[in-house]
Amino acid sequence: MINSVRRRALLLGAGVLLSGFLTQPVRADLVDAIPRIKASVVGVGTYQRTRSPAFRFLGTGFAVGNGRLIATNEHVLPEKLATEQMEMLVVVLPGDEQVSHMRPASRVAVDRNADLALLRMDGEALPALPLAPEHSVREGQEIAFTGFPIGNVLGMTPVTHRGIVSAITPIGIPQANSRALNPALIRRLSGDVFRVYQLDATAYPGNSGSPLFDPESGAVVGVVNMVFVKSTKESVLSDPSGITYAIPVEHLRALLDSAK
């Protein structure tokens, strides 16, 4: 009698668990997510008709908000445009850097502390990538990012890399020797020392500004950063490491809110 009761209880419990599992929303895997991500990723650069090459690739960006806003790293953007030579800021849609695929763009908002920038591009909107909830990332979580590694050589073909969040770490740490300090690190240590994602995945020049996303849901959890973080995090190293970092998405969300 007791064994029969136990069996019924176990079967009932298993049924409840199975029912709960079946009612959970099905999340797309990386294979399904990549086409959606690629449709929203763009190259960021400058265009000058009299220059050779006319298009100069600078980094990666991706559509957010209304689909005409492009998120990228602030350091990707040129400090000054040669407007007298008709140089302009542009974004390039995936597939080709021909003139017909270029969209003029302008700066909308910048967060120098988090090295983020928003651009507004001309033309039709792209599919905007969804942003993940704040503070939803955990160490060991799988991630992926899509961008244009060495885009000035390999062209405007989006490439996806996959890995995990290996650590959530301060952007700058105190150095044992004052000679290891640089102006960027001093600013980080004297200001808002926020945390960044250290990734077990290799990014390359041109990946700066790539969306870091959850491979199952496709939601953006951060923005890949190849220069800004390393100048503070790894200031003591004479040669760059193979470690990749990303700025958490809450900083991008705050920049979007400020641009409204």
N, C-alpha and C positions, 0 to 999 in steps of 0.2 A: 504493500500500500504506500509506504514511504517512498520507495523507488519510483512508483508510478507518479506520485505527486512531484517528485524532483524532476522527472522527465518532462512532465507537462510545463513545469516552471521554466526549464531550460528552453523548451521549444517556444514558449511564449516570449521569453527574453530574446531569443534569436529572431523571432518574427518582428519584434519591435525594432531591433537593430537594423534588420533588412529593410523594413518599411522606411526607417529614417534615412538609410543610405539611398534608397530609390528616389526619395523626394528631394535629395540634395540637387542643386543645379549642376548640370554637366559642364565642366570647364574645358575649353579648347586646349589642345596640346600645342607644342612649339610649331609643328608642321602647319597647323591651321592658323596660328598666330602670325607667322612670318609674312604672308601676303598682306595682311591688314597693316602690319607695321611698315612694310616697304612702301605702301601707298601713301604714307604720311611723312616719310623721311626725304629730306632735300639736302643738296650740297649748298654750302654758303661760300661766296667768294666775291670778287670784283670783276667788272667787265669794262674794258676800254678798247674801242674799235681799232685804234691806231697802234695798239700794242701787240706784240707777238710772244706768247699766245694771248689772244684777246681776253680769254677767261682765265683768272687766277684763282685756283681752289684754295680755300682757307680752313674749312672744317665742315662739320655735319650739323644739321638742325632738324626739327620735326614740328609738325602742325599741332597746335593746341587751341583751346578756347573756341573761337568761331571758325576755325579752319584756315583763316588768313593770317593768324599770328604764328610765328615761327620761334621756337625756343632753341637757344644755343648757348655756348659759353661766351662770356664777355671778351675773353682774351682772343677769341677767334676773329673778332671784328677789327678792321684796320683803325688805327688811332685817327688817321686823317685820310680823306679821299682827294685825289688829284682832280678836283672838279674842273680846273682850267683846261685839263686834257680830256674832259668828258668821262672820267672814271666814275663808275657808279656801283653801289652795293647791289648784289643780285642773289637770288636763290635759284638753284637748278633742279628741275624735277628728275627723278631717277631715269637712267637709261642713256642719257646723252647730254653733252655740254654744248650742243648747238644753240644758236641764237633763239630758235623757235621754242626751245624748252626753258628759256631764262625768264625770270620774273623780277622786275625792279623791286627793291625792298628798302625800307627805312627803319631806323631805330625807334622803338616805342618806349621801352623802359630798360633800365640797367640796374643790377645789384652787384656792385664791385666787390662787396664783402664775400658774397657767395659765388662770384664769377659767373653770373647768369645774365642773359640778355633776351629781350623780346624784340622781334622784328615784325613789321607788317608788310606783307607782299601784295603786289598788284595781281589782278586776275581772279579767277574762280577759286573758291575755297577748296582745300584738301580735306580728307577725312581727319578730324581731330582725334588724337590719341587720348584715351581716358587716363586720369591720374588716380593712382592708388590712394587709399586712406593714409593719413599721416601716421607715422610711427608703426606701420604694419610690417616692417621688414625685420627679420630675425637672422642672427648668424647661422650659417649653414643652409640658408634658403637658396634654392636654385634661381638663377637669373639669366637673362640673355640681353644682348644689345646689338643694334643694327646701325651701320654707318658706312663711311667711305674710307677705309684704311688706305693710306698713301694714295688718295684719290687723284692727285696730280699726275700719278704714273699709271695706276690701275684703272682709272676712269670712273664714271658715275654709275657703277654697278653696286647696289647695296649688298653688304656682306654681314652675316650674323655670326656672333660668337656666343658661346654658352659657358657658364661656370656657376660658382656659388658666391655668396657673401661670406668671405672668410673672416672678417672682423668689422666691427663698428667702432671707429677709432677717432680720437681728436685730430683735427686738421693740422695742428701744430703742437709740438712737444718741446719743453725746455731743453736746452743743450748744455752739456757739461763744460764746454769751452766757448767763450765769447766769440772766438774766431769762426765758429760754425754759424753764427747769426748772420742773417741778411735782412734787408729792409722789409721784404714780404713777410718773413717769419716774425720779425719784431712787431709788425702791425697785427699779425694773427694773435700773438701772445698778449698784446696789450689791449686787444678788442674782444670780440665775441668768438671764443674758441669753440666753434660748433663741431659736431661729429660728422664724419664722412664714411662711406662704405669702401672697405678694402676688398677687392675682388680677386678670386682665383680664376682669372680669365685674362688673356692678353689683348690689349688694345694697341693700336699703332697710330702714328701721326696721321691726322685726318679724322680719327674717331672722336676727337673732342666735340662735345655737343650731341653725341648719339644718345638716343633714349635707352635707358636701362629699364627693362620690363620683366614682369612675371611671365614666364613662358607658358603658363597654363591659362591665365586670364587675359594676357596682353596689356594689362594696366601698367603705366609708367611708374616706377618706384624711385627713379633718380636720373641724373644727367651725367654721362661719362665725362671725366676731366683728365686730360693728359699733361697739363702744364702747371696750372695754378696750384694744385695740391702738392705736386712733387717739389715745387719751389720752396715749400715750407716743411712738408713732412720728411723729405729726404735731402734736406739742405746740406747735410754733412757728407753725402756721397759724391765722389768725383765723377762717377759714371751712373747713369740712370738705371734703376732696377727694372725688372720685368713686371712689377706690381702695377695694377690698374686701380684707379679710384673713381668714385662717383659722388656727386652732390645729392643729398636726399631730396625727394620730391617736394617736401613741405616748403623749401625755399623757393621753388618754382611757383608753387601755389600762391605764396605771399606776393611774389612779383606780379603774377596775373591779377591778383586782387588790387594791387596798387595801380595797375594800368587801366582799371575800369573807370 
